[in-house]
Amino acid sequence: MRRRDFLRQSSASATLLSLSSLSLTSFVPETDSRQITILHTNDVHSHIDAFGPESGRNSNKGGVARRASLIQSLREQNPNTLLLDAGDIFQGTPYFNYYGGELEFKLMSMLKYDLATIGNHDFDNGIEGLYKQLPHANFEFVSANYDFSKTVMNEHVKPYKIFKKNGIKIGVFGLGIELNGLVLKKQYKETVYRDPIEISQDMSRILKEDEQCDLIICLSHLGHYYKKDPNKISDVVLARATKHIDLIIGGHTHTFLKKPIIEKNILGENVLINQVGCYGLYMGKIDFFFDSNKSKKVRGTTILV
């Protein structure tokens, strides 16, 4: 995609709002406002190449090379950018079957991903297979509700990570889906699943009160929302049951959102939720603008790769 076309598409589909209000507003960033850009992917599933011209609705879309070009362009516009992934990096093409995840991690490292969480398919070569590929990842993994203390992944996955960009403190924590029933026990071994809502309450308190973060992001592989089982833990249920989380970046259900949705948390405050389908066809872009008092407004869009 040419840069001019990308910028036009991105601008046309963006939505801007205040996190303290549901109303949409026209917005020109203040000259002294600080912009933080969050780029994100999910459920790429080892799709390295772009889809070919005979691939139906996905024809000529996706591919790591195109994503790299977009990311480079966006970083040139705003160096205060984070690139995140919400899991299921592995499984879906022969690249994974042959290389076991090595290529995926090497390419993500070349794209300079900052952080990722772990999806259920990232255990498809077993927890030892995931561990084996870690040396190829020049980025870190976060998962607050997977207890890896009795596995080879112990101390290789942190519950959260803090970034500082342009004077803004950003806390990012990860959540994974219940593995029992999705993944064979022999693949995840002694990994223990903890309740995501309880863990999120702890994480948001730590990041907001102890770490004094200005922006709190949850990298989730819980799934967007389950209409047939609305009480099942999901990004929507999580947002409604917690506080202090500004943005939930989702995965697992391959849900395509043209732009982030808004849910109210237990304090009645807005939480943004976004998920961009699967296979690297799209990338999410969320821009936060902080004024001198660190009050924030946000603009979100989904970019076709």
C-alpha positions as CSV (number, residue, x, y, z in Angstrom):
1,M,0.0,0.0,0.0
2,R,1.3,3.4,-0.9
3,R,1.9,5.8,2.0
4,R,-0.5,8.4,0.6
5,D,-3.3,5.8,0.3
6,F,-2.6,4.5,3.8
7,L,-2.8,7.9,5.3
8,R,-6.0,8.7,3.6
9,Q,-7.6,5.4,4.7
10,S,-6.4,5.7,8.2
11,S,-7.7,9.3,8.6
12,A,-11.1,8.4,7.1
13,S,-11.8,5.5,9.5
14,A,-10.5,7.0,12.7
15,T,-12.7,7.9,15.7
16,L,-11.7,10.3,18.4
17,L,-13.2,10.5,21.9
18,S,-12.5,11.4,25.4
19,L,-12.0,8.5,27.8
20,S,-14.3,10.2,30.3
21,S,-17.2,10.6,27.9
22,L,-19.0,8.6,25.3
23,S,-19.6,11.5,23.0
24,L,-17.6,11.8,19.9
25,T,-15.7,15.1,19.5
26,S,-14.0,17.0,16.7
27,F,-10.4,17.3,17.8
28,V,-7.3,19.1,17.0
29,P,-4.4,18.1,19.2
30,E,-3.1,20.9,21.4
31,T,0.4,22.1,20.5
32,D,1.8,20.9,23.8
33,S,-0.2,17.5,23.8
34,R,1.9,14.3,23.9
35,Q,0.9,11.6,21.5
36,I,1.4,7.9,22.3
37,T,0.7,5.5,19.4
38,I,-0.2,1.8,20.1
39,L,0.0,-0.5,17.1
40,H,-1.2,-4.1,17.6
41,T,-1.8,-7.4,15.9
42,N,-3.4,-10.7,17.1
43,D,-3.8,-14.3,15.8
44,V,-1.3,-13.9,13.0
45,H,-1.0,-17.7,13.0
46,S,2.3,-18.0,11.1
47,H,1.0,-16.1,8.1
48,I,4.3,-14.8,6.7
49,D,3.4,-14.2,3.1
50,A,0.7,-12.1,1.7
51,F,-2.5,-13.8,0.5
52,G,-2.4,-14.5,-3.3
53,P,-4.7,-13.1,-6.0
54,E,-6.9,-16.2,-5.9
55,S,-7.6,-16.0,-2.2
56,G,-11.2,-14.7,-2.3
57,R,-12.0,-11.8,0.1
58,N,-8.4,-11.9,1.4
59,S,-6.8,-11.6,-2.0
60,N,-3.6,-9.5,-2.0
61,K,-3.8,-8.7,1.7
62,G,-1.5,-9.2,4.6
63,G,2.1,-10.3,4.7
64,V,5.0,-9.4,7.0
65,A,6.7,-7.3,4.4
66,R,3.7,-5.0,4.0
67,R,3.2,-4.8,7.7
68,A,6.8,-3.8,8.2
69,S,6.4,-0.9,5.7
70,L,3.3,0.4,7.5
71,I,5.0,0.1,10.9
72,Q,8.1,2.0,9.6
73,S,5.9,4.8,8.2
74,L,4.0,5.1,11.4
75,R,7.1,5.2,13.6
76,E,8.5,8.0,11.4
77,Q,5.3,10.0,12.1
78,N,5.5,9.3,15.8
79,P,8.6,7.8,17.5
80,N,6.6,7.4,20.7
81,T,5.0,4.2,19.5
82,L,4.6,0.7,21.0
83,L,4.0,-2.4,18.9
84,L,2.1,-5.2,20.7
85,D,0.7,-8.7,19.9
86,A,-2.1,-10.5,21.6
87,G,-1.1,-14.1,21.0
88,D,-1.5,-17.1,18.7
89,I,1.7,-16.2,16.9
90,F,2.1,-19.9,16.0
91,Q,0.3,-22.5,13.9
92,G,-1.5,-22.0,10.6
93,T,1.0,-22.4,7.7
94,P,3.8,-24.8,6.8
95,Y,6.3,-22.2,8.1
96,F,5.3,-23.3,11.6
97,N,5.3,-27.0,10.8
98,Y,8.9,-26.7,9.4
99,Y,10.6,-24.1,11.6
100,G,8.6,-24.5,14.8
101,G,8.1,-20.8,15.4
102,E,11.7,-19.7,14.8
103,L,10.8,-17.7,11.7
104,E,7.8,-16.0,13.4
105,F,9.9,-14.8,16.3
106,K,12.8,-13.7,14.1
107,L,10.5,-11.6,11.9
108,M,8.7,-10.0,14.8
109,S,12.1,-9.1,16.2
110,M,13.0,-7.5,12.9
111,L,9.8,-5.5,13.0
112,K,10.8,-4.5,16.6
113,Y,7.8,-5.7,18.5
114,D,7.9,-4.4,22.0
115,L,5.8,-7.0,23.8
116,A,3.5,-10.0,23.3
117,T,1.2,-12.2,25.3
118,I,0.8,-16.0,24.9
119,G,-2.2,-17.6,23.1
120,N,-3.3,-21.2,23.3
121,H,-1.8,-22.1,19.9
122,D,1.6,-21.0,21.1
123,F,1.6,-24.3,23.0
124,D,1.1,-26.4,19.9
125,N,4.7,-27.7,20.0
126,G,4.4,-28.1,23.7
127,I,5.7,-25.7,26.3
128,E,9.2,-27.0,25.6
129,G,8.7,-26.0,21.9
130,L,7.8,-22.5,22.9
131,Y,10.7,-22.2,25.3
132,K,13.1,-23.5,22.6
133,Q,12.2,-20.5,20.4
134,L,12.6,-17.8,23.0
135,P,16.3,-17.0,22.0
136,H,14.9,-15.9,18.6
137,A,12.6,-13.3,20.2
138,N,14.1,-9.9,20.9
139,F,11.0,-8.8,22.7
140,E,9.4,-9.9,26.0
141,F,6.2,-11.8,26.9
142,V,3.7,-10.9,29.6
143,S,1.0,-13.1,31.1
144,A,-0.3,-12.3,34.6
145,N,-2.7,-15.2,35.0
146,Y,-0.5,-18.1,33.7
147,D,1.6,-19.4,36.6
148,F,4.7,-20.9,34.9
149,S,6.6,-21.3,38.2
150,K,6.8,-25.1,37.8
151,T,7.7,-25.1,34.1
152,V,10.6,-24.3,31.8
153,M,9.0,-20.9,31.1
154,N,9.5,-19.8,34.7
155,E,11.1,-16.3,34.9
156,H,10.8,-16.0,31.1
157,V,7.3,-14.5,31.2
158,K,6.5,-11.5,33.4
159,P,3.0,-10.4,34.6
160,Y,3.5,-6.9,33.3
161,K,6.0,-4.5,31.8
162,I,6.3,-0.7,32.0
163,F,7.4,1.6,29.2
164,K,8.1,5.3,29.4
165,K,7.4,7.3,26.2
166,N,7.6,11.1,26.0
167,G,7.2,11.4,29.8
168,I,4.2,9.1,29.8
169,K,4.3,5.9,31.9
170,I,2.6,3.0,30.2
171,G,1.8,-0.3,32.0
172,V,1.0,-3.4,30.0
173,F,-0.1,-6.7,31.4
174,G,-1.1,-10.0,29.8
175,L,-4.0,-12.5,30.1
176,G,-4.4,-15.9,28.7
177,I,-7.4,-18.1,28.1
178,E,-8.2,-21.3,30.1
179,L,-6.0,-24.0,28.5
180,N,-7.9,-27.0,29.8
181,G,-10.1,-28.2,27.0
182,L,-8.3,-26.2,24.3
183,V,-4.8,-27.6,24.7
184,L,-3.7,-31.1,25.8
185,K,-2.3,-31.3,29.3
186,K,1.0,-32.8,28.0
187,Q,1.5,-29.6,26.0
188,Y,1.2,-27.0,28.7
189,K,2.3,-29.3,31.5
190,E,2.3,-27.6,35.0
191,T,1.1,-24.2,33.7
192,V,-1.6,-23.0,36.2
193,Y,-4.5,-20.9,35.0
194,R,-5.6,-18.1,37.4
195,D,-8.9,-16.2,37.3
196,P,-8.5,-13.3,34.9
197,I,-10.8,-10.9,36.7
198,E,-9.2,-11.4,40.0
199,I,-5.7,-11.1,38.5
200,S,-6.7,-8.0,36.5
201,Q,-8.0,-6.3,39.7
202,D,-4.5,-6.9,41.2
203,M,-2.7,-5.8,38.1
204,S,-4.7,-2.6,37.6
205,R,-4.2,-1.6,41.3
206,I,-0.4,-2.3,41.1
207,L,0.0,-0.4,37.8
208,K,-2.3,2.5,38.8
209,E,-1.5,3.0,42.5
210,D,1.9,1.5,43.1
211,E,3.6,2.1,39.7
212,Q,1.7,5.4,39.0
213,C,1.1,4.6,35.3
214,D,-0.6,7.1,33.1
215,L,-1.9,4.5,30.7
216,I,-2.9,0.9,31.4
217,I,-3.2,-1.7,28.7
218,C,-4.3,-5.3,28.9
219,L,-3.0,-7.7,26.2
220,S,-5.7,-10.3,26.2
221,H,-6.1,-13.7,24.6
222,L,-9.5,-14.3,26.3
223,G,-11.7,-13.7,23.3
224,H,-13.9,-10.7,22.5
225,Y,-17.4,-11.8,23.6
226,Y,-19.3,-15.0,23.6
227,K,-23.0,-14.4,22.7
228,K,-24.0,-17.9,23.4
229,D,-22.4,-17.7,26.9
230,P,-22.4,-14.1,27.8
231,N,-21.0,-14.8,31.3
232,K,-18.0,-16.5,30.0
233,I,-14.8,-14.5,30.7
234,S,-14.1,-12.3,27.7
235,D,-12.7,-8.8,27.0
236,V,-16.2,-7.3,27.3
237,V,-16.9,-9.1,30.6
238,L,-13.4,-8.2,31.9
239,A,-13.9,-4.5,31.0
240,R,-17.2,-4.3,32.9
241,A,-15.8,-6.1,36.0
242,T,-12.6,-4.1,36.5
243,K,-11.2,-0.6,36.8
244,H,-8.3,1.5,35.7
245,I,-7.8,-0.3,32.4
246,D,-7.7,2.1,29.5
247,L,-7.4,-0.3,26.6
248,I,-7.9,-4.0,26.1
249,I,-6.2,-5.4,23.0
250,G,-7.8,-8.7,22.3
251,G,-7.2,-12.0,20.5
252,H,-8.4,-15.6,20.2
253,T,-11.9,-15.1,18.6
254,H,-10.6,-13.6,15.4
255,T,-13.0,-10.7,15.9
256,F,-12.7,-8.0,13.3
257,L,-13.6,-4.5,14.6
258,K,-13.4,-1.5,12.2
259,K,-12.6,0.6,15.2
260,P,-12.4,0.1,19.0
261,I,-15.6,-0.4,20.9
262,I,-16.3,1.3,24.3
263,E,-17.5,-0.5,27.5
264,K,-18.1,1.0,30.9
265,N,-16.0,-0.3,33.8
266,I,-17.2,-0.8,37.4
267,L,-16.6,2.9,38.0
268,G,-18.6,4.0,35.0
269,E,-15.5,5.0,33.1
270,N,-14.8,4.2,29.5
271,V,-12.6,1.2,28.5
272,L,-11.6,0.8,24.8
273,I,-11.5,-2.7,23.4
274,N,-10.1,-3.6,20.0
275,Q,-9.3,-6.7,18.0
276,V,-8.2,-6.9,14.4
277,G,-9.3,-10.2,13.0
278,C,-6.5,-12.7,12.2
279,Y,-3.7,-13.8,9.8
280,G,-2.0,-10.3,9.8
281,L,-4.7,-9.0,7.4
282,Y,-5.2,-5.9,9.6
283,M,-3.3,-3.9,12.2
284,G,-4.8,-1.8,15.0
285,K,-3.7,1.8,15.6
286,I,-4.7,3.6,18.8
287,D,-3.5,7.2,19.4
288,F,-3.6,8.6,22.9
289,F,-3.2,12.4,23.4
290,F,-2.2,13.6,26.8
291,D,-2.6,17.3,27.8
292,S,-0.5,19.1,30.4
293,N,-2.5,17.5,33.2
294,K,-2.2,14.1,31.6
295,S,-5.9,13.9,30.8
296,K,-6.2,11.9,27.7
297,K,-8.2,11.6,24.5
298,V,-8.0,8.8,22.1
299,R,-8.4,8.1,18.4
300,G,-8.6,4.5,17.1
301,T,-8.7,2.9,13.7
302,T,-8.1,-0.5,12.0
303,I,-5.6,-0.5,9.0
304,L,-5.8,-2.9,6.1
305,V,-2.4,-4.4,5.4
